[in-house]
Amino acid sequence: MSETRPDLLHDIIGLIPAAGQATRIAPLPCSKELYPVGLRSEAGSVRPKVVCQDLLEKMARAGIGKMYVVLRAGKWDIPAYLGDGSAFHVSVAYLMMRLPFGPPYSLDQAYPFVQNSLVAMGFPDILIEPDDAFVHLRTRQTETSADIVLGLFPTNRPETCDMVATDPAGRAQQIFIKPTSTDVQDTWLIAVWTPTFTQFLHDHLATTMTLAEASPLPRREMHVGEVIQAAIEAGLHVDTLQFRHGWYLDIGTPEGLASLYRTRES
């Protein structure tokens, strides 16, 4: 592990993986992160509100003013729409995905730029409540000095989620990746982590890549939850914050899209 400069730890950067193919709801006329989910007011006029704006707004509310969005080639409509972020009162820069093996590799593209900073991460195709979720997550990390704090939300669809088992104090004990059945009730959707976890992610992926290159088996996409589970097993402090009355909607799934339209109609 590399040594972290404590004078830089006050800095927090938003990290948004947006390199996916959106195969579950394809075909789409735009990147799924730009799917309209409502309306917003701008200079007295009504404009569409896209799904990723929800994440930008919630990060900004927690004082997160600098963000990296990780893209793959072809998703140029995202920077065309978000620009430098000033329209949303944040600063946005863009990084390009190199390895197409899942969100952990997209997140690791930011390693040279965030290795000495706190990181706040969320998924740009998922709407969440409450609005101040990242505010509470930052506070929890400060209070616990955890290497990573996961924001937990109740779900009744564990087969589509990373489910998180915790001890009574809230420390994560195990991550279950899309279990067909479980007694665990919460999934993680947002996180705040320190340079310790950033370094762990970087090193873990390097080791995984070396092992994969020596294996005759085809590569599969990796889940971020798998890396978090490896961090738990390695002894990192993985803490959680449960949003018991929280709510989320994943519009990157057919079920989520259907629920979005049901919500609009009700």
BELFEN-V320708 format. One record per residue. N is the residue number from 0. RES is the residue in one small letter. PHI is phi in radians with two decimals (999 if undefined). OMEGA is omega in whole degrees, 0 to 359 (none if undefined). Layout:
# BELFEN-V320708
n:res:phi:omega
N:RES:PHI:OMEGA
N:RES:PHI:OMEGA
This chain:
# BELFEN-V320708
n:res:phi:omega
0:m:999:179
1:s:-1.42:180
2:e:-1.32:181
3:t:-1.74:176
4:r:-1.37:183
5:p:-1.11:182
6:d:-1.24:180
7:l:-1.73:188
8:l:-1.27:177
9:h:-1.26:182
10:d:-1.31:178
11:i:-2.27:186
12:i:-2.17:175
13:g:-1.39:181
14:l:-2.25:189
15:i:-2.24:177
16:p:-1.40:183
17:a:-2.36:185
18:a:-1.85:185
19:g:-1.29:182
20:q:-1.62:181
21:a:1.00:183
22:t:-1.15:184
23:r:-1.21:181
24:i:-2.16:178
25:a:-1.26:359
26:p:-1.50:177
27:l:-2.17:178
28:p:-1.43:181
29:c:-2.72:172
30:s:-1.05:185
31:k:-1.07:179
32:e:-1.14:180
33:l:-1.84:181
34:y:-1.17:181
35:p:-1.18:180
36:v:-2.16:181
37:g:3.07:181
38:l:-2.22:176
39:r:-2.39:179
40:s:-1.81:178
41:e:-2.42:179
42:a:0.93:177
43:g:1.42:180
44:s:-2.00:178
45:v:-1.56:179
46:r:-2.29:175
47:p:-1.15:171
48:k:-1.92:182
49:v:-1.67:189
50:v:-1.08:184
51:c:-1.20:178
52:q:-1.11:178
53:d:-1.03:180
54:l:-1.18:179
55:l:-1.02:182
56:e:-1.15:182
57:k:-1.24:174
58:m:-1.15:181
59:a:-1.05:180
60:r:-1.09:179
61:a:-1.60:178
62:g:1.41:179
63:i:-1.63:187
64:g:-1.81:180
65:k:-2.05:184
66:m:-2.46:170
67:y:-1.94:173
68:v:-1.90:181
69:v:-1.72:186
70:l:-1.98:164
71:r:-1.95:179
72:a:-1.01:178
73:g:1.81:181
74:k:-1.65:185
75:w:-1.30:178
76:d:-1.19:180
77:i:-1.20:176
78:p:-1.14:178
79:a:-1.12:181
80:y:-1.48:184
81:l:-1.36:182
82:g:1.02:180
83:d:-1.51:178
84:g:1.56:186
85:s:-1.09:178
86:a:-1.14:181
87:f:-1.97:174
88:h:1.16:174
89:v:-2.42:175
90:s:-1.93:184
91:v:-2.09:172
92:a:-2.20:189
93:y:-2.20:176
94:l:-2.18:182
95:m:-1.82:174
96:m:-1.08:177
97:r:-1.87:184
98:l:-1.93:186
99:p:-1.55:185
100:f:-2.04:175
101:g:2.01:184
102:p:-0.96:179
103:p:-1.01:180
104:y:-1.24:174
105:s:-1.11:180
106:l:-1.08:183
107:d:-1.22:175
108:q:-1.07:181
109:a:-1.52:186
110:y:-0.86:182
111:p:-1.10:187
112:f:-1.76:186
113:v:-2.18:189
114:q:-1.13:178
115:n:-1.96:185
116:s:-2.13:163
117:l:-1.17:180
118:v:-2.15:170
119:a:-1.98:185
120:m:-2.19:174
121:g:-2.63:181
122:f:-1.73:190
123:p:-1.39:177
124:d:-1.98:181
125:i:-2.17:173
126:l:-1.49:180
127:i:-2.34:169
128:e:-2.34:16
129:p:-1.50:181
130:d:-1.11:183
131:d:-1.74:183
132:a:-1.02:181
133:f:-1.24:175
134:v:-1.05:181
135:h:-1.18:180
136:l:-1.16:177
137:r:-1.10:179
138:t:-1.09:180
139:r:-1.08:180
140:q:-1.14:178
141:t:-1.11:182
142:e:-1.22:186
143:t:-1.73:187
144:s:0.99:180
145:a:-1.17:176
146:d:-1.22:175
147:i:-2.67:175
148:v:-2.06:180
149:l:-1.77:173
150:g:-1.53:185
151:l:-1.77:180
152:f:-2.28:178
153:p:-1.18:179
154:t:-2.53:173
155:n:-1.96:179
156:r:-2.23:183
157:p:-1.07:182
158:e:-1.19:179
159:t:-1.93:192
160:c:-2.29:166
161:d:-1.58:182
162:m:-1.61:188
163:v:-2.11:173
164:a:-1.66:183
165:t:-2.22:171
166:d:-1.54:183
167:p:-1.04:180
168:a:-1.48:179
169:g:1.74:179
170:r:-1.33:181
171:a:-1.20:180
172:q:-1.85:181
173:q:-2.82:175
174:i:-1.87:177
175:f:-1.86:184
176:i:-1.52:176
177:k:0.79:181
178:p:-1.24:178
179:t:-1.26:174
180:s:-2.66:181
181:t:-2.90:173
182:d:-1.56:180
183:v:-1.26:189
184:q:-1.92:189
185:d:-2.04:172
186:t:-2.01:177
187:w:-1.69:182
188:l:-2.31:178
189:i:-2.39:182
190:a:-2.72:168
191:v:-2.23:181
192:w:-2.43:184
193:t:-1.70:176
194:p:-1.01:178
195:t:-1.08:178
196:f:-1.27:176
197:t:-0.98:179
198:q:-1.18:179
199:f:-1.07:178
200:l:-1.00:182
201:h:-1.08:182
202:d:-1.22:181
203:h:-1.11:180
204:l:-1.19:177
205:a:-1.11:178
206:t:-1.15:179
207:t:-1.07:180
208:m:-1.12:179
209:t:-1.09:179
210:l:-1.16:181
211:a:-1.16:180
212:e:-1.16:180
213:a:-1.57:183
214:s:-1.75:177
215:p:-1.39:183
216:l:-1.31:178
217:p:-1.17:179
218:r:-1.27:173
219:r:-2.18:178
220:e:-1.24:179
221:m:-1.77:175
222:h:-1.65:176
223:v:-1.05:179
224:g:-1.03:177
225:e:-1.14:178
226:v:-1.21:179
227:i:-1.11:177
228:q:-1.09:177
229:a:-1.10:178
230:a:-1.16:176
231:i:-1.03:182
232:e:-1.15:179
233:a:-1.46:177
234:g:1.65:175
235:l:-1.19:179
236:h:-1.47:179
237:v:-1.86:183
238:d:-1.80:180
239:t:-2.42:172
240:l:-2.36:183
241:q:-1.57:173
242:f:-1.71:188
243:r:-1.05:179
244:h:-1.85:179
245:g:-1.32:184
246:w:-2.63:175
247:y:-2.57:176
248:l:-2.51:180
249:d:-1.62:182
250:i:-1.44:176
251:g:-1.45:178
252:t:-2.14:177
253:p:-1.01:179
254:e:-1.12:179
255:g:-1.14:178
256:l:-1.10:180
257:a:-1.08:179
258:s:-1.15:178
259:l:-1.02:182
260:y:-1.28:174
261:r:-1.10:179
262:t:-1.12:180
263:r:-1.12:185
264:e:-1.37:184
265:s:-1.43:none
